[in-house]
Structures are given as structure tokens and as C-alpha cells.
Amino acid sequence: MADITIIGAGNMGGAIAGLAAAGGSSVQVLARSLEAASAVAGSLEGASAGTVGDAIAGEIVVLALPYPAVAEVLGAYADQLDGKVVVDITNPLDFSTFDSLVVAPDASAAAEIAAAVPGARVLKAFNTNFAGTLATGSVGEAQPTTVLIAGDDTAAKEALAAIVTAGGLRAVDAGSLRRAREAEALGFLQLTLAAQEKTSWGAGFALI
């Protein structure tokens, strides 16, 4: 199974790291705080921890970060991402209002990342999942968790899908990277519903 680097040690970073490790991937966790990265990696057999700026070990790099933190991390790694599969999980919300996305109507966070690291193979995934549903493998009590994957590189999508399915979840090819805009809108809606307690953080949308 592929080597994977998770940049970010929050709830989503931890859940994705656990999913990858469960499927047999070699996992590296990087965060600004070595203590935070070690807390995630220490719970996974064979996982390693480091801080942002350390060399990337994985061929697949998951940006498990808030949208405002992405640009700084991309700047720190620059050409180190050439040839890598870079997975954007962000939902670019305006957190001051929680009422809109901050990217242009015809754009997406994933497209911005692809433009910033043109040598990487950028995918959009996990932004329509809550951490709890990745950890439990189900949405609510019955529906299996599905990870939507959008991108322009078929081999990259297949590599990420293999990690997802090896970890026990479903993976669905959502189309080209242009579909990231719709995925981000869906993620935005899901977050606002949960924030208003109209759905729970352990539920969300399911693909039936």
C-alpha cells in the first residue's frame, strides 16, 4: 500500500491517518506542533511524526488543514510537491459569517492549489465527510461512509481510492477537478446544517 503524508493533526488529519493505517499504508503525520503530530502518530502502528518543514515521506500528501493555512504550507514545500498526489480536503468558508465561500463563484480551493503547485497532481476529497464518519465507517447508524474524489489524473484518483477502500470505506470518482466547486458547496451546506444542529457531526450526507 502507498506511503501517505498527512499535514495536519486535527480531527480530520487524525481520522484520515487512522483510515490509511488501517488499510496498510505507511503514515507520516506532520503538524506545526510535534506534540500534536506525535499524539496522532503514536496511536497508529508504525506511523511517524514530524513538524511542518520536515521532508515529505509520502507519495500522497493530504492537506488536512483549514483553508487559510494552506498557502503557507504550500510555500514551505514548493517544488517538493512536484510529482506528488496532493489531496485538498478544505472547505473555504468565510468563518467570520459562516454564510459564504471565500473563493470566486467559478473557482474552488482545489483549483487554487493546483495553480500554486502545477507540478503536483491535485485531488479534492474528504471535504464532504466529517471526521466521525471516517472513523466509524458509517453515516448515522446505517449508511456506509463514501469518500468523493475529484481530479484530472486518473492514476492519482485510483491510488487514493485504493487507500480509502483498503481502510474499509467506499470511494467514488466524482469527475474532474472542476467538480471540486460542487463538492465544496456540498461540504459548505453540510457544515452549516451541523452548526445549526439540524444534523449531527456524526451524520451528514450519504450516497445511496
KAGI-V434045 format. One record per residue. N is the residue number from 0. RES is the residue in three letters. SS is DSSP state (hx for helix, st for strand, lp for the rest). BURIAL is 1 if it has 24 or more other C-alpha atoms within 12 Angstrom, else 0. Layout:
# KAGI-V434045
N,RES,SS,BURIAL / N,RES,SS,BURIAL
This chain:
# KAGI-V434045
0,MET,lp,0 / 1,ALA,lp,1 / 2,ASP,st,1 / 3,ILE,st,1 / 4,THR,st,1 / 5,ILE,st,1 / 6,ILE,st,1 / 7,GLY,lp,1 / 8,ALA,lp,1 / 9,GLY,lp,1 / 10,ASN,hx,1 / 11,MET,hx,1 / 12,GLY,hx,1 / 13,GLY,hx,1 / 14,ALA,hx,1 / 15,ILE,hx,1 / 16,ALA,hx,1 / 17,GLY,hx,1 / 18,LEU,hx,1 / 19,ALA,hx,1 / 20,ALA,hx,1 / 21,ALA,hx,1 / 22,GLY,lp,1 / 23,GLY,lp,1 / 24,SER,lp,1 / 25,SER,st,1 / 26,VAL,st,1 / 27,GLN,st,1 / 28,VAL,st,1 / 29,LEU,st,1 / 30,ALA,st,1 / 31,ARG,lp,1 / 32,SER,lp,0 / 33,LEU,hx,1 / 34,GLU,hx,0 / 35,ALA,hx,1 / 36,ALA,hx,1 / 37,SER,hx,1 / 38,ALA,hx,1 / 39,VAL,hx,1 / 40,ALA,hx,1 / 41,GLY,lp,1 / 42,SER,lp,0 / 43,LEU,lp,1 / 44,GLU,lp,0 / 45,GLY,lp,0 / 46,ALA,lp,1 / 47,SER,st,1 / 48,ALA,st,1 / 49,GLY,st,1 / 50,THR,st,1 / 51,VAL,lp,1 / 52,GLY,lp,0 / 53,ASP,lp,0 / 54,ALA,lp,0 / 55,ILE,lp,1 / 56,ALA,lp,1 / 57,GLY,lp,1 / 58,GLU,lp,1 / 59,ILE,st,1 / 60,VAL,st,1 / 61,VAL,st,1 / 62,LEU,st,1 / 63,ALA,lp,1 / 64,LEU,lp,1 / 65,PRO,lp,1 / 66,TYR,hx,1 / 67,PRO,hx,0 / 68,ALA,hx,1 / 69,VAL,hx,1 / 70,ALA,hx,1 / 71,GLU,hx,0 / 72,VAL,hx,1 / 73,LEU,hx,1 / 74,GLY,hx,0 / 75,ALA,hx,0 / 76,TYR,hx,1 / 77,ALA,hx,1 / 78,ASP,hx,0 / 79,GLN,hx,1 / 80,LEU,hx,1 / 81,ASP,lp,0 / 82,GLY,lp,0 / 83,LYS,lp,1 / 84,VAL,st,1 / 85,VAL,st,1 / 86,VAL,st,1 / 87,ASP,st,1 / 88,ILE,lp,1 / 89,THR,lp,1 / 90,ASN,lp,1 / 91,PRO,lp,1 / 92,LEU,st,1 / 93,ASP,lp,0 / 94,PHE,lp,0 / 95,SER,lp,0 / 96,THR,lp,0 / 97,PHE,lp,0 / 98,ASP,lp,0 / 99,SER,lp,0 / 100,LEU,st,1 / 101,VAL,lp,1 / 102,VAL,lp,1 / 103,ALA,lp,0 / 104,PRO,lp,0 / 105,ASP,lp,0 / 106,ALA,lp,1 / 107,SER,lp,1 / 108,ALA,hx,1 / 109,ALA,hx,1 / 110,ALA,hx,1 / 111,GLU,hx,1 / 112,ILE,hx,1 / 113,ALA,hx,1 / 114,ALA,hx,0 / 115,ALA,hx,1 / 116,VAL,lp,1 / 117,PRO,lp,0 / 118,GLY,lp,0 / 119,ALA,lp,1 / 120,ARG,st,1 / 121,VAL,st,1 / 122,LEU,st,1 / 123,LYS,st,1 / 124,ALA,st,1 / 125,PHE,lp,1 / 126,ASN,lp,1 / 127,THR,lp,1 / 128,ASN,lp,1 / 129,PHE,lp,1 / 130,ALA,hx,1 / 131,GLY,hx,1 / 132,THR,hx,1 / 133,LEU,hx,1 / 134,ALA,hx,1 / 135,THR,hx,1 / 136,GLY,lp,1 / 137,SER,st,1 / 138,VAL,st,1 / 139,GLY,lp,0 / 140,GLU,lp,0 / 141,ALA,lp,0 / 142,GLN,st,0 / 143,PRO,st,1 / 144,THR,lp,1 / 145,THR,st,1 / 146,VAL,st,1 / 147,LEU,st,1 / 148,ILE,st,1 / 149,ALA,st,1 / 150,GLY,st,1 / 151,ASP,lp,1 / 152,ASP,lp,1 / 153,THR,hx,0 / 154,ALA,hx,0 / 155,ALA,hx,1 / 156,LYS,hx,1 / 157,GLU,hx,1 / 158,ALA,hx,1 / 159,LEU,hx,1 / 160,ALA,hx,1 / 161,ALA,hx,1 / 162,ILE,hx,1 / 163,VAL,hx,1 / 164,THR,hx,1 / 165,ALA,hx,1 / 166,GLY,lp,1 / 167,GLY,lp,1 / 168,LEU,lp,1 / 169,ARG,st,1 / 170,ALA,st,1 / 171,VAL,st,1 / 172,ASP,st,1 / 173,ALA,st,1 / 174,GLY,st,0 / 175,SER,lp,1 / 176,LEU,hx,1 / 177,ARG,hx,1 / 178,ARG,hx,1 / 179,ALA,hx,1 / 180,ARG,hx,1 / 181,GLU,hx,1 / 182,ALA,hx,1 / 183,GLU,hx,1 / 184,ALA,hx,1 / 185,LEU,hx,1 / 186,GLY,hx,1 / 187,PHE,hx,1 / 188,LEU,hx,1 / 189,GLN,hx,1 / 190,LEU,hx,1 / 191,THR,hx,1 / 192,LEU,hx,0 / 193,ALA,hx,0 / 194,ALA,hx,0 / 195,GLN,lp,0 / 196,GLU,lp,0 / 197,LYS,lp,0 / 198,THR,lp,0 / 199,SER,lp,0 / 200,TRP,lp,1 / 201,GLY,lp,1 / 202,ALA,lp,1 / 203,GLY,lp,1 / 204,PHE,lp,1 / 205,ALA,lp,1 / 206,LEU,lp,0 / 207,ILE,lp,0
